[in-house]
Structure formats: C-alpha cells, structure tokens
Amino acid sequence: MKTLTQNKFLQTMPDAVIRHLPEALRTIKWRQPWRWLMQFHYGEARLHYEISHVSQQGGWELGFHCEARDKNLNRFLLDGFRRNLFEIKDALGEKMEAEMWVRGWSKIYEVVPDEPLTEEFQDRLGQRMAEVISCLHPFYVDLRDAVAQSYR
C-alpha cells in the first residue's frame, strides 16, 4: 500500500470524505489553513468540521469546531450538542466528546489513533469523517435555525 506524506494525505482528504457523504451533503467546501489540518464547512468557515493531526495524543481529531467570534454562539452550539450527546454517542460511539476549548471556542470530537499514512487509512478516516458530518450536521442545522429564530 502506498504511503503518503502528511501534506499529501491532508490535501487529498476532501476526495476521501466527499465520496462517502450522502448526495445531499456533497456541496461541502474545504480549506487547509494550516499544514496539520483540513477544515470542511457549508459556508460558515468558523463553524466547521475538522480533521487534524494531534501529535501529543498520537492520533487524528475528527469533529465539529465552533470557532465563531461570538463566544455565546459557541456556547449555545455546545449546549445544543450536549443535549443530544446520548443520540450522537449511540450513532458514532462512546469516544465522542463535547467540550469548551480555547478562546471561548467549543468542539465535539473524537481522536482516532495514528496509523501509517496509507491510502487505505486515508479512505477509512475519510469514511469516518463522513459519518461524523452525516450525524452532526442535522443537529447543527437545527441549532443554527434556533439561533436565527431568536434574532427575528
């Protein structure tokens, strides 16, 4: 099996994720602001799904990051995901965590152990990220709509 550099592994990750997403979610956009991560979003880049290498833990973090400038929004989203954490863990497994993070940001995520950066591992990580997106996105849309309602 071909081994990839970390840069190539991440640069080609969008294809590995998108091919596993249901058709309705394939309009996702992506960007690589730093060499150790890839972000996916649906138009709100500060509220994004992320795959990032976490060397101190020896793995890859997959999850949804709430990095809006509005700390109250980040907290609102976190609280909403926490209210649904039983359902999320039922669908994605017990490793999923929801927590406050730095700068008033929040995230819901899991850490997948490191493996050699092969095309096979990339495909499995892409499939898992697609599962995370497919599970979390309906919750996010409902929460986003609740925020929009409160500003009307």
PyRosetta script that sets phi, psi and omega in degrees:
from pyrosetta import init, pose_from_sequence

init()
pose = pose_from_sequence("MKTLTQNKFLQTMPDAVIRHLPEALRTIKWRQPWRWLMQFHYGEARLHYEISHVSQQGGWELGFHCEARDKNLNRFLLDGFRRNLFEIKDALGEKMEAEMWVRGWSKIYEVVPDEPLTEEFQDRLGQRMAEVISCLHPFYVDLRDAVAQSYR")
pose.set_psi(1, 136.4)
pose.set_omega(1, -177.9)
pose.set_phi(2, -70.4)
pose.set_psi(2, 132.4)
pose.set_omega(2, 176.0)
pose.set_phi(3, -96.2)
pose.set_psi(3, 137.6)
pose.set_omega(3, -178.6)
pose.set_phi(4, -107.1)
pose.set_psi(4, 153.5)
pose.set_omega(4, 169.3)
pose.set_phi(5, -70.6)
pose.set_psi(5, 160.0)
pose.set_omega(5, 178.8)
pose.set_phi(6, -60.4)
pose.set_psi(6, -39.1)
pose.set_omega(6, 179.7)
pose.set_phi(7, -62.2)
pose.set_psi(7, -47.8)
pose.set_omega(7, 179.3)
pose.set_phi(8, -66.1)
pose.set_psi(8, -38.2)
pose.set_omega(8, 178.3)
pose.set_phi(9, -56.4)
pose.set_psi(9, -46.9)
pose.set_omega(9, -178.9)
pose.set_phi(10, -76.7)
pose.set_psi(10, -39.8)
pose.set_omega(10, -178.8)
pose.set_phi(11, -61.9)
pose.set_psi(11, -30.9)
pose.set_omega(11, -179.4)
pose.set_phi(12, -99.0)
pose.set_psi(12, 2.7)
pose.set_omega(12, 179.4)
pose.set_phi(13, -62.4)
pose.set_psi(13, -36.5)
pose.set_omega(13, 179.4)
pose.set_phi(14, -52.6)
pose.set_psi(14, -41.8)
pose.set_omega(14, 178.3)
pose.set_phi(15, -62.5)
pose.set_psi(15, -39.3)
pose.set_omega(15, -179.6)
pose.set_phi(16, -67.1)
pose.set_psi(16, -31.0)
pose.set_omega(16, 178.6)
pose.set_phi(17, -80.3)
pose.set_psi(17, -52.0)
pose.set_omega(17, -172.0)
pose.set_phi(18, -61.5)
pose.set_psi(18, -37.7)
pose.set_omega(18, -178.7)
pose.set_phi(19, -64.7)
pose.set_psi(19, -18.8)
pose.set_omega(19, 179.3)
pose.set_phi(20, -99.1)
pose.set_psi(20, -5.4)
pose.set_omega(20, 179.3)
pose.set_phi(21, -80.1)
pose.set_psi(21, 148.6)
pose.set_omega(21, 171.7)
pose.set_phi(22, -63.9)
pose.set_psi(22, 154.0)
pose.set_omega(22, -175.9)
pose.set_phi(23, -49.8)
pose.set_psi(23, -42.1)
pose.set_omega(23, -176.3)
pose.set_phi(24, -64.0)
pose.set_psi(24, -20.5)
pose.set_omega(24, -178.1)
pose.set_phi(25, -104.8)
pose.set_psi(25, 5.0)
pose.set_omega(25, -175.2)
pose.set_phi(26, -78.7)
pose.set_psi(26, 0.8)
pose.set_omega(26, 176.5)
pose.set_phi(27, -83.2)
pose.set_psi(27, 9.1)
pose.set_omega(27, -177.2)
pose.set_phi(28, -60.5)
pose.set_psi(28, 144.0)
pose.set_omega(28, 176.7)
pose.set_phi(29, -104.3)
pose.set_psi(29, 162.1)
pose.set_omega(29, 179.0)
pose.set_phi(30, -143.4)
pose.set_psi(30, 160.3)
pose.set_omega(30, 176.0)
pose.set_phi(31, -156.5)
pose.set_psi(31, 156.4)
pose.set_omega(31, 178.9)
pose.set_phi(32, -124.4)
pose.set_psi(32, 83.8)
pose.set_omega(32, -177.3)
pose.set_phi(33, -70.7)
pose.set_psi(33, -25.2)
pose.set_omega(33, 176.5)
pose.set_phi(34, -136.9)
pose.set_psi(34, 156.8)
pose.set_omega(34, -172.1)
pose.set_phi(35, -68.1)
pose.set_psi(35, -16.8)
pose.set_omega(35, -176.5)
pose.set_phi(36, -99.4)
pose.set_psi(36, 6.5)
pose.set_omega(36, -178.8)
pose.set_phi(37, -150.5)
pose.set_psi(37, 161.6)
pose.set_omega(37, 174.6)
pose.set_phi(38, -132.6)
pose.set_psi(38, 132.7)
pose.set_omega(38, 179.9)
pose.set_phi(39, -113.0)
pose.set_psi(39, 145.6)
pose.set_omega(39, 179.4)
pose.set_phi(40, -127.4)
pose.set_psi(40, 137.6)
pose.set_omega(40, -179.1)
pose.set_phi(41, -154.2)
pose.set_psi(41, 168.5)
pose.set_omega(41, 178.8)
pose.set_phi(42, -115.2)
pose.set_psi(42, 44.6)
pose.set_omega(42, 175.2)
pose.set_phi(43, 106.6)
pose.set_psi(43, -14.4)
pose.set_omega(43, 177.6)
pose.set_phi(44, -116.3)
pose.set_psi(44, 87.1)
pose.set_omega(44, -169.5)
pose.set_phi(45, -61.3)
pose.set_psi(45, -27.5)
pose.set_omega(45, 179.4)
pose.set_phi(46, -76.9)
pose.set_psi(46, -14.1)
pose.set_omega(46, 175.1)
pose.set_phi(47, -114.9)
pose.set_psi(47, 97.4)
pose.set_omega(47, -166.9)
pose.set_phi(48, -141.3)
pose.set_psi(48, 159.1)
pose.set_omega(48, 169.9)
pose.set_phi(49, -88.4)
pose.set_psi(49, 146.3)
pose.set_omega(49, -174.0)
pose.set_phi(50, -143.9)
pose.set_psi(50, 140.7)
pose.set_omega(50, 167.6)
pose.set_phi(51, -115.5)
pose.set_psi(51, 121.5)
pose.set_omega(51, -179.9)
pose.set_phi(52, -140.4)
pose.set_psi(52, 145.0)
pose.set_omega(52, 177.1)
pose.set_phi(53, -81.4)
pose.set_psi(53, 126.4)
pose.set_omega(53, 179.0)
pose.set_phi(54, -116.2)
pose.set_psi(54, 87.2)
pose.set_omega(54, -172.3)
pose.set_phi(55, -62.7)
pose.set_psi(55, -33.2)
pose.set_omega(55, -179.0)
pose.set_phi(56, -65.5)
pose.set_psi(56, -26.3)
pose.set_omega(56, 176.9)
pose.set_phi(57, -99.3)
pose.set_psi(57, -7.9)
pose.set_omega(57, -179.8)
pose.set_phi(58, 67.3)
pose.set_psi(58, 52.6)
pose.set_omega(58, 179.5)
pose.set_phi(59, -170.6)
pose.set_psi(59, -164.4)
pose.set_omega(59, -178.6)
pose.set_phi(60, -124.1)
pose.set_psi(60, 126.3)
pose.set_omega(60, 176.6)
pose.set_phi(61, -89.5)
pose.set_psi(61, 130.9)
pose.set_omega(61, 176.1)
pose.set_phi(62, -124.0)
pose.set_psi(62, 127.9)
pose.set_omega(62, 179.2)
pose.set_phi(63, 177.2)
pose.set_psi(63, -168.2)
pose.set_omega(63, 178.8)
pose.set_phi(64, -112.6)
pose.set_psi(64, 126.4)
pose.set_omega(64, -178.7)
pose.set_phi(65, -110.4)
pose.set_psi(65, 130.3)
pose.set_omega(65, 175.5)
pose.set_phi(66, -104.6)
pose.set_psi(66, 98.7)
pose.set_omega(66, -175.5)
pose.set_phi(67, -119.9)
pose.set_psi(67, 34.2)
pose.set_omega(67, 177.8)
pose.set_phi(68, -66.6)
pose.set_psi(68, 154.8)
pose.set_omega(68, 175.9)
pose.set_phi(69, -66.4)
pose.set_psi(69, -24.9)
pose.set_omega(69, 179.5)
pose.set_phi(70, -84.9)
pose.set_psi(70, 103.9)
pose.set_omega(70, -178.6)
pose.set_phi(71, -62.2)
pose.set_psi(71, -31.0)
pose.set_omega(71, 178.5)
pose.set_phi(72, -66.4)
pose.set_psi(72, -37.0)
pose.set_omega(72, 176.6)
pose.set_phi(73, -64.9)
pose.set_psi(73, -45.7)
pose.set_omega(73, 178.8)
pose.set_phi(74, -58.0)
pose.set_psi(74, -41.6)
pose.set_omega(74, 179.8)
pose.set_phi(75, -68.5)
pose.set_psi(75, -41.1)
pose.set_omega(75, 177.9)
pose.set_phi(76, -58.7)
pose.set_psi(76, -46.1)
pose.set_omega(76, 180.0)
pose.set_phi(77, -64.3)
pose.set_psi(77, -44.0)
pose.set_omega(77, 177.9)
pose.set_phi(78, -58.5)
pose.set_psi(78, -48.0)
pose.set_omega(78, 179.7)
pose.set_phi(79, -60.1)
pose.set_psi(79, -38.6)
pose.set_omega(79, 177.9)
pose.set_phi(80, -65.4)
pose.set_psi(80, -43.5)
pose.set_omega(80, 176.7)
pose.set_phi(81, -64.7)
pose.set_psi(81, -39.4)
pose.set_omega(81, 179.3)
pose.set_phi(82, -63.4)
pose.set_psi(82, -35.9)
pose.set_omega(82, 177.5)
pose.set_phi(83, -62.8)
pose.set_psi(83, -24.4)
pose.set_omega(83, -179.0)
pose.set_phi(84, -108.6)
pose.set_psi(84, 15.3)
pose.set_omega(84, -172.8)
pose.set_phi(85, -64.6)
pose.set_psi(85, -33.3)
pose.set_omega(85, 177.6)
pose.set_phi(86, -62.1)
pose.set_psi(86, -44.9)
pose.set_omega(86, 179.0)
pose.set_phi(87, -66.0)
pose.set_psi(87, -40.1)
pose.set_omega(87, 179.6)
pose.set_phi(88, -63.9)
pose.set_psi(88, -46.2)
pose.set_omega(88, 179.2)
pose.set_phi(89, -66.8)
pose.set_psi(89, -33.0)
pose.set_omega(89, 176.8)
pose.set_phi(90, -63.2)
pose.set_psi(90, -38.7)
pose.set_omega(90, -178.8)
pose.set_phi(91, -81.0)
pose.set_psi(91, -39.3)
pose.set_omega(91, -171.1)
pose.set_phi(92, -109.2)
pose.set_psi(92, -15.4)
pose.set_omega(92, 179.0)
pose.set_phi(93, 110.5)
pose.set_psi(93, 163.1)
pose.set_omega(93, -173.5)
pose.set_phi(94, -69.8)
pose.set_psi(94, -13.5)
pose.set_omega(94, -178.4)
pose.set_phi(95, -74.4)
pose.set_psi(95, -13.4)
pose.set_omega(95, -179.4)
pose.set_phi(96, -68.8)
pose.set_psi(96, 132.1)
pose.set_omega(96, 179.3)
pose.set_phi(97, -127.0)
pose.set_psi(97, 152.0)
pose.set_omega(97, 176.6)
pose.set_phi(98, -130.1)
pose.set_psi(98, 122.1)
pose.set_omega(98, -174.6)
pose.set_phi(99, -154.0)
pose.set_psi(99, 158.5)
pose.set_omega(99, 169.2)
pose.set_phi(100, -70.2)
pose.set_psi(100, 154.9)
pose.set_omega(100, -176.0)
pose.set_phi(101, -135.6)
pose.set_psi(101, -156.1)
pose.set_omega(101, -178.2)
pose.set_phi(102, -75.1)
pose.set_psi(102, 159.0)
pose.set_omega(102, 173.0)
pose.set_phi(103, 55.2)
pose.set_psi(103, 23.7)
pose.set_omega(103, -177.5)
pose.set_phi(104, 79.6)
pose.set_psi(104, 11.3)
pose.set_omega(104, 177.8)
pose.set_phi(105, -84.8)
pose.set_psi(105, 164.7)
pose.set_omega(105, 175.5)
pose.set_phi(106, -140.6)
pose.set_psi(106, 165.4)
pose.set_omega(106, -179.6)
pose.set_phi(107, -157.8)
pose.set_psi(107, 154.8)
pose.set_omega(107, 170.6)
pose.set_phi(108, -125.0)
pose.set_psi(108, 125.3)
pose.set_omega(108, -165.8)
pose.set_phi(109, -160.8)
pose.set_psi(109, 172.0)
pose.set_omega(109, 168.4)
pose.set_phi(110, -140.8)
pose.set_psi(110, 161.1)
pose.set_omega(110, 174.9)
pose.set_phi(111, -114.7)
pose.set_psi(111, 124.7)
pose.set_omega(111, 178.5)
pose.set_phi(112, -99.2)
pose.set_psi(112, 132.4)
pose.set_omega(112, -178.2)
pose.set_phi(113, -58.9)
pose.set_psi(113, 148.2)
pose.set_omega(113, 175.3)
pose.set_phi(114, -60.7)
pose.set_psi(114, 146.8)
pose.set_omega(114, 170.6)
pose.set_phi(115, -143.2)
pose.set_psi(115, 165.2)
pose.set_omega(115, 172.8)
pose.set_phi(116, -55.8)
pose.set_psi(116, 142.7)
pose.set_omega(116, -174.6)
pose.set_phi(117, -80.4)
pose.set_psi(117, 69.7)
pose.set_omega(117, 178.7)
pose.set_phi(118, -93.1)
pose.set_psi(118, 165.6)
pose.set_omega(118, 175.5)
pose.set_phi(119, -63.1)
pose.set_psi(119, -33.7)
pose.set_omega(119, 178.4)
pose.set_phi(120, -65.2)
pose.set_psi(120, -45.4)
pose.set_omega(120, 177.9)
pose.set_phi(121, -64.3)
pose.set_psi(121, -39.6)
pose.set_omega(121, 178.6)
pose.set_phi(122, -60.2)
pose.set_psi(122, -42.3)
pose.set_omega(122, -180.0)
pose.set_phi(123, -65.5)
pose.set_psi(123, -42.2)
pose.set_omega(123, 178.9)
pose.set_phi(124, -66.0)
pose.set_psi(124, -40.5)
pose.set_omega(124, 178.1)
pose.set_phi(125, -67.2)
pose.set_psi(125, -39.6)
pose.set_omega(125, 176.3)
pose.set_phi(126, -63.0)
pose.set_psi(126, -40.8)
pose.set_omega(126, 177.6)
pose.set_phi(127, -64.7)
pose.set_psi(127, -42.3)
pose.set_omega(127, 179.2)
pose.set_phi(128, -64.7)
pose.set_psi(128, -41.1)
pose.set_omega(128, 178.5)
pose.set_phi(129, -62.9)
pose.set_psi(129, -39.0)
pose.set_omega(129, 177.3)
pose.set_phi(130, -63.0)
pose.set_psi(130, -37.4)
pose.set_omega(130, 176.4)
pose.set_phi(131, -64.6)
pose.set_psi(131, -42.3)
pose.set_omega(131, 178.9)
pose.set_phi(132, -62.0)
pose.set_psi(132, -48.1)
pose.set_omega(132, 179.6)
pose.set_phi(133, -61.1)
pose.set_psi(133, -47.3)
pose.set_omega(133, -177.7)
pose.set_phi(134, -61.2)
pose.set_psi(134, -35.6)
pose.set_omega(134, 179.1)
pose.set_phi(135, -77.2)
pose.set_psi(135, -48.0)
pose.set_omega(135, -172.4)
pose.set_phi(136, -78.7)
pose.set_psi(136, -28.4)
pose.set_omega(136, -172.6)
pose.set_phi(137, -61.4)
pose.set_psi(137, -42.5)
pose.set_omega(137, 177.3)
pose.set_phi(138, -60.7)
pose.set_psi(138, -37.8)
pose.set_omega(138, 176.5)
pose.set_phi(139, -63.6)
pose.set_psi(139, -44.0)
pose.set_omega(139, 179.9)
pose.set_phi(140, -61.6)
pose.set_psi(140, -44.8)
pose.set_omega(140, -179.4)
pose.set_phi(141, -60.7)
pose.set_psi(141, -43.9)
pose.set_omega(141, 177.9)
pose.set_phi(142, -61.9)
pose.set_psi(142, -42.6)
pose.set_omega(142, 179.8)
pose.set_phi(143, -66.6)
pose.set_psi(143, -42.5)
pose.set_omega(143, 178.1)
pose.set_phi(144, -61.1)
pose.set_psi(144, -41.8)
pose.set_omega(144, 178.6)
pose.set_phi(145, -65.2)
pose.set_psi(145, -36.0)
pose.set_omega(145, 177.6)
pose.set_phi(146, -65.4)
pose.set_psi(146, -38.8)
pose.set_omega(146, 176.9)
pose.set_phi(147, -64.5)
pose.set_psi(147, -45.9)
pose.set_omega(147, -179.8)
pose.set_phi(148, -59.8)
pose.set_psi(148, -40.1)
pose.set_omega(148, 178.8)
pose.set_phi(149, -61.8)
pose.set_psi(149, -37.0)
pose.set_omega(149, -177.5)
pose.set_phi(150, -70.6)
pose.set_psi(150, -18.9)
pose.set_omega(150, 179.4)
pose.set_phi(151, -96.6)
pose.set_psi(151, 4.3)
pose.set_omega(151, 179.8)
pose.set_phi(152, -88.8)
pose.dump_pdb("model.pdb")
